[in-house]
Structure formats: C-alpha cells, structure tokens
Amino acid sequence: MRVFDHPEFDHHQQIVFGCDEASGLRAIIAVHDTRRGPALGGLRIYPYADEADALTDVLRLSRGMTYKSALADLPLGGGKAVIIADPRRDKTPALLRAMGRLVESLGGRYITAEDSGSGEEDMRLIRQETRHVSGLGRGGDSGDPSPFTAHGVFCALKSAVRHRFGRDELKDLRVAIQGVGHVGAHLARELHAAGAKLVLADVDRDSLGMLSEELEAQNVAPEAIFDAEVDVFAPCAMGAVLTREVADRLRATVVCGAANNQLATPDVAGRLHDRGILYAPDYVANAGGVIEVEAQRHDRYDREAVMRHVERISTTIDEIFTRARAEERTPSEVADRLARERLG
Ligand code: NAD
C-alpha cells in the first residue's frame, strides 16, 4: 500500500496505524495540518473493504477538515480517524476504549468527535481513556451538531440564491433535498419555514413519508431527485454524488448541501460552472457542525455566539462567489486558494 505517493496524500504531518489485538481494533488517524491548532475531526466507523480504502478516506477527509476549519476561522487544524469495522456489529466498549488510548497516544495533536458510525455514547467511552474528545454536548444547549450544520447550509444557500437569482427571499423557491436524515430534515424545516417548496428523496421511505406530510413536500424516488424541476439541489446524503453525468443532468442552477466531498472528481466543478450552475463548496457550507463542536471544548459555552459564528458562513460564501466571478474561476478553486492563504 502506497502512502507518501498516494494520490490523496497532501503533505499530511502524521499518519498513525493503530491495532489492538484484544478488542480487534484496526484504525488509522491522519493528522493533516496543525498550523492553526490541534487537528480536530470526527471518527468514522465503517466496514471498509480493505485498509487501502480506509487510508484513501482518512487522507481525503483529514485534508478537508483543515480547509473547513481554516475557512470557518477556527483555531483548529485538520485530522480524521477511521476504524475498519461494522458499527452495528463490531462496536464494543473495549474497541472504543482501545481507540481512546490511540487518540491519547497523540497527546492532543488530534481531537476526536462524532462522525458516521459513531455517536455521543461512543465519545463517552473514548473519554474514559483520553480527554481529547469533543462532541459530548453541553446539557440541553448543544450536543448533536446537525442543527448547526443545517443552519450553516441554510445561510450558504441564501447567499447562493442571492448571487444566482438576485433575490433575498426564499418564498416559492424550489429546493430538492437528497437525504432527509439528521441534517437534511433540519434543513427542510428551515426552508419550509422560509416559504420554499420542497422536493425530497431518501432511501428510508418511512421517515421520508412523515416529513413530506409535515412539510407538504413532494417526494420522489432516490434516482429521480436529480431530474426534479427545481432551482436548488441540496445533497445531504452521501459523498461523491456530483458525477459528470449528474452535472449534465441537473435542472437546478444552484447546488448547496451538507454532504462531504460532493464532487466525485475535481473536474466536475468546471462542468457545473460551464452549465451556469453555482456550486457552494461543501466544506464551506457544512462547517456549522465543526463550529459547534469547537465551541463545546471551552469552559464557557454561548449558544447565541455559536449561532452568530455559523451565520458568518454567508460572508465567506459571498466572498468566494464574488472572487470566483471576478477571477473567472470556479468557487471550488477560489475556496481552496482562500483556505491555503489562511494557512499560509
Ligand atoms: P444521516 O445518516 O443522518 O442522513 C443521511 C440520509 O441520507 C439518511 O436518511 C439516508 O437514508 C439517506 N440516504 C442515503 N443514501 C441515499 C440516497 N442514495 N438517496 C437518498 N437518500 C439517501 O447523516 P447526516 O448526519 O444527516 O449527514 C448528511 C451528510 O452531511 C453526510 O454526507 C455527512 O458526512 C455530512 N455532514 C454532516 C454533518 C453533521 O453535523 N451531521 C456535518 C458536516 C457534514
């Protein structure tokens, strides 16, 4: 397995492979960059086909966290951890505590948090071995980062709509949301409250049905969401959803959602741009969660201040779209450059 010449390797500062025979732990922690602060990033537990897949994921996700935190103006670097395991079958207290010891061995250079396959309960077990954990919530005030992520996406979406259509109001704006899980459902409710008309899709038909009824939304089959006659497409399910084929197929002229790593390949940004589709770079739009997780690390937690910070995502997105237009570049290129400037 190649590491230093891996296509996703980007001068990562440290990559740690951890193994614990007793609990069956097989994990990788990637610390991408700590110039702005400790490398914070979630712990993904997923049954990767092999360790090459796990390495690809952790390298890509940890770099994304560096850029996300830099553009969200957080005193954090970027890191990520993955455990090669099925979260429904293999997640045991012994496995999580072994992971806690691995995190502890980095002495605070890496701070872990929830991600897909891991939740607040798991973080409590990890906390028994290390204090370098966030995402444990602060009583009734915080905890689940998804409402904050959704609010950030909502702010980014409003900014994109202003740039693309020259309007501030969302009334009667047509929005298609792919995936109405934690983030997608919160986003749908905020958009509904602002007067938008929704088209929803999810592979989980039960939760989709209930939400559609509540919000008087149209629901469509998962594959049909790309063809919906809408103004905005909001990917809130999985990554790599924006393939060349999808870029050619979309009817929406704004793409703004919560999913990480939406572009299947970097060239899709150019294809969207050529078709006049304004794409809000995912790691800028979906930074609300990490802003909340960062705030939880401090003694004083002020929910209003966290919300104001999340709302500044609009300002960053505005700057990216304005520069992209002036420089005739894609918003993705501009976002990457802006992040590198902040790291510089
Ligand atoms: P989630 O698992 O709660 O929701 C995802 C939803 O997508 C589920 O309801 C699932 O059934 C649905 N789905 C899966 N495949 C689908 C398909 N092909 N078509 C339609 N629906 C499909 O996850 P979440 O926490 O809401 O996160 C959503 C996305 O946002 C993920 O990509 C995640 O990495 C990203 N994200 C989440 C946060 C957060 O705060 N939770 C923060 C940043 C980024």
Boltz pocket constraint, residues with backbone or C-beta under 6 A from the ligand:
constraints:
  - pocket:
      binder: B
      contacts: [[A, 116], [A, 145], [A, 146], [A, 147], [A, 149], [A, 178], [A, 179], [A, 180], [A, 181], [A, 182], [A, 183], [A, 184], [A, 201], [A, 202], [A, 203], [A, 204], [A, 222], [A, 235], [A, 236], [A, 237], [A, 238], [A, 239], [A, 258], [A, 259], [A, 260], [A, 286], [A, 287], [A, 289], [A, 290]]
      max_distance: 6.0
